[in-house]
Amino acid sequence: MATKPKDAEMDPGEKCIFLLKKCTKVLDTYEPRKTTVDAYIQDCECLKDKKVGEQALKFIHQVFYGCCRYQKFLKMFVTSFMYKCPATALRAEQTLYIVIAYLLFFRLEELTVPQFREFLACGYGTPPALLALMQYALNVEELEKWVKVEWCKVYDVDYIEKDVIGKLQSFRDQLKSVVDEVEYKATGTIKAVDGTCLGTTEKKRTEFKPFNLTQPRPRLIPEPDVISREVKAQPVPASIHKNSLNKVEEQKKKRMEEEKAKVLSKYTEADHFSLETGARRDHEAVMEDLKKKVESEQMAECTFYPKTSKKFVAPAGDATVRHNAASVLREDALLKQKQAKEYQILKRYQEDLHDASQFYTWQERMKEQDQSEEEARVRQRAAEMQLSRESAMEAYESSIRRKHILAEHQREELQLGLQMKEREKLWELGEKKLLVEETKEDRGKAREKELEILKERVNNADNMRKEREVEFDRKKKEEEQEMERKRDLIRQIRALEKVPVEKYKMFDPAEPPCQGLLDEMSLAELKERLRIVESQREKELDMKRERQLARKVEKQEELTEKAEMLAKVRERAREEQQQRHEEQKRQKILEEQQKQRHREKCITEVAEKLQLKKRQKKEEEQRLKLELKEIATKRQFLAANAEQVEAKAHAEQQAGLDREAMKRQKVSLIEQRKKNHTKVGEVQQRRDNQERDIEEYQQLQQTVTARVERAKAADLALKEEILQSVKSARNMQRQVAKKNMAELGHSSNAYMKRIQNRMATSC
């Protein structure tokens, strides 16, 4: 009975989700530095699941191989997509985008569009991100703008345009329904070509219903108070019927006439004012003219054409300037400086019989000459800049013609270079295939070496960790001891601070401080002396004030004298200044004439130079055309022998490669011989060093053994001597004790001796 595959029991959606999860997990856990693609597929833990059947394993295997093969292509596409759509694309789904892009660009024809629709509609991945990915991949303009240039740096342009973008565009009509389905799933709407939304369904709105609450009872409103509207009028007074409006008007007029007559009686005809308005004609035309004139004056202030200012009229007389003390002193100081300079000049002339006036005149003349030359150079440069426009235009046109000629020449060289490059690529491809075979053989050795290094690093890390723990324990104990010592010091300091100290002394203002200093005095004496000093200071201030007043009067007189003298000097300087101004005007007119002549001369010289440059450029273009024509003819003759030249070049290249291989082999043999010789020398030297170390260690052992034996013998002799001395001392003490016992018995102590002596003296 045939058994079904394990992955056939799933639904199509669950199966697609399962396959995509496995593919993304395989790509995420793959580390190319540690293992190869084939080895990882065989050892991958996630592919050992029982749910993975043969078809699913084959699908995951092919997707994994394809993503590794087109890794650069897919990474460029996914990176540009995430950079273009950062709001919809998720960083966590980057591997899923790589798998979808591989299926879309390289396996869509084998996978078919309906099967690809199942992968998009399975629910694995966010629908807005998948929609943006499909729209980005099917938009040729966006691909050319964002990622095509980067693809062309790695792959051929024809391959990208025809086999990648062109092939995907051929499925555009079939994928339109898939994109619409994903769009409807992501947004709930489908946009038509004109931008309108299709398939929109009106959402059911929420109907609001009030809560079932108890209705409150209406409040009782009290009845309003009754307001009485009865109006009670006062009785009409009797004085109203005695008077009327006509009588009141007549009384007003009568009062007004009496007031006018009273006012006119106070003034005569001579007291009236005679005004011009009384003689003015009261015509409507005059009033209209006056009205228009006033309105025109008012509107003139609102216009944007202000009146021109009046012509400046120079004042006829000199302006009077009032000088203060500062200006007079300042001008006097300047005058004194000038006088001092003139005095020094006269003194130097008297001592040396000559002065520097001739040098200063020569210096001034040379400065003017340098300035005139600089101005002439500037004018010449300005004229050249004005006339260089034509030369620039001509140079631009000639450069364009030169570039056209060189471009035609470079096109021909480019065709030849491309042909040579194709041949070189074929040869490099063969070399690379050989190199790939060699690297496959050496791949396993690197893994073994990595494992050895890893084990060594683990051992070193364990040793370092143990040393660090021991050091940490030692340091912790030292810190605890230091902390205990500091706490003891703090307790001692706090105990000293808690001891109270009482220091106070009564103050007597009449008693000196008695500190042993010079000029000590009490506070009362200090105040008395201060009062005496203040009175003396007031007297000095009065005397100083009188002296300042006298000095101020003298200074005022001196200022008046200086002002009079400065007025005379100022008048004389004004006359000299007028003469200098007239001389400068004449000099300026002469300089302008010289500048105009020099400008005309520069223009003519520049025009001649431009004509000369034009002729030289035309001759150079003709010479370039002839040279390129000769080169083209030579190439035509050389093209016939191109095959022979190519064969000869290939043979020479092959011979060069053989020579290089022989040279490389010879160098490698020499280096290997040197390494072997060095290795043998190192082994011999190491053996000699070991023998020497062993001999030194043996000598050290012998010397230490001899020294230890000598020390042991000396120690035994010393112990024997001490033992003999102790025995002899004990024997001697024992003999003395026996002798005393025999002679005196137990009465040989000091107390019994004193008693015996006392008894002997008493007898």
PyMOL commands that set and color helices and strands:
alter all, ss='L'
color gray80, all
select helices_A, chain A and resi 6-9+12-29+37-43+46-48+54-69+71-84+91-106+108-111+113-121+127-138+140-146+148-154+157-170+172-187+238-242+245-264+269-271+276-279+284-300+325-352+357-441+443-497+523-639+642-743+750-762
alter helices_A, ss='H'
color red, helices_A
select strands_A, chain A and resi 190-191+197-198
alter strands_A, ss='S'
color yellow, strands_A
deselect
rebuild
show_as cartoon
